[in-house]
Amino acid sequence: MRIIAYSVSSDELPFFEKYAHELGVAYKVTSKPLNEETMHLAKGCQGVSDFMHGDYTNKLLQQLQDYGIKYLSLRSVGYDGINLDLFKQHHIKLANVPQYSPNAIAEFTIALTLMLLRNLQVILPRVKTQDYARNNMKGRELADLTVGVVGTGHIGARAAKLFAGFGAKVVAYDHQQSGDLTYVDSLEDLYRQADVVSLHVPLTDDNHYMINTQTISQMKDSALLINTARGGLVDSKALLRALTSKKLAGAGLDVYEFFASEIFGEGKENEVIDDPTFLELSSLPNVIITPHIAYNTVTAIANMVKISTQNLLDFDKTGQSTNQVA
Ligand code: NAD
């Protein structure tokens, strides 16, 4: 089977080489995104692999169909915003990778939390300049704290387990309760109890800006906010006001409301970001911002490439895939 893979990063390349050999497929690989300008590269292939979904227009899908493309597999989870009917109209089957490594994001959540609790974001740059001061660097121990986990799906449930492993008391909130976690009845309950609030819900119409001035007012002044889920969950201006007025103690953000991978990502090293709220947030000593990188581990990337390729192979052999979404 011949597969074209779009938006391939240098981190992914070795895995395409590995799985070409192991799974017996021929990949054509490009770092370019799939769009109307690059769709001609798919000619001669039977399947398409794409990183995060792009703008799958009628014209693009029509052209892919004309090239004989029958399957497209995302190397990521999210397919919200894709017009699934359009895929059906063009007889192109679509699959995703529903889980590549929840543990990767959960561990990153713990890393952000521990860094903030021990002031490492301040200490590490100081040491680089030969400043070894220890004053005002008193940390807090997770084992003394309550962590509020919002959303206990694949990632949140794993994060809750890891936090509990450090001895933290974990309280959780989710529409659907499962497993052996301690759930609270409302988000307000969680905000009032938690020393660390960690977000693990998808962004939906209902929860845009769930973290805002009013909900922050329900949190402890000493609380940390960790967001490795989606930027739009947090009103960044409200967060900035809370952090600068000492209404919150710190924030660890792997995602930001106005940018996704078009700003954060490979080849973006020299991008100028002129969003004043973002710049002010990132300059605060009690804030850690990372470029949507929580997923980025060897295990996760290997799974993204392998599972998305397997989806295409399954479509080709059997006409279906367990990860089919359209
Ligand atoms: P999941 O679907 O397994 O779990 C989501 C959970 O949230 C479910 O249990 C669901 O019931 C719950 N939920 C949904 N809306 C809710 C609401 N309004 N209030 C309370 N609970 C709600 O998803 P997941 O795989 O655990 O992913 C969680 C988040 O992590 C997603 O936003 C995803 O986009 C994000 N993510 C981030 C990265 C990264 O690199 N930073 C990587 C992968 C996923």
Boltz pocket constraint, residues with backbone or C-beta under 6 A from the ligand:
constraints:
  - pocket:
      binder: B
      contacts: [[A, 77], [A, 78], [A, 98], [A, 102], [A, 105], [A, 150], [A, 151], [A, 152], [A, 153], [A, 154], [A, 155], [A, 156], [A, 173], [A, 174], [A, 175], [A, 176], [A, 199], [A, 200], [A, 201], [A, 202], [A, 203], [A, 204], [A, 206], [A, 207], [A, 228], [A, 229], [A, 230], [A, 254], [A, 255], [A, 292], [A, 293], [A, 294], [A, 295], [A, 296]]
      max_distance: 6.0
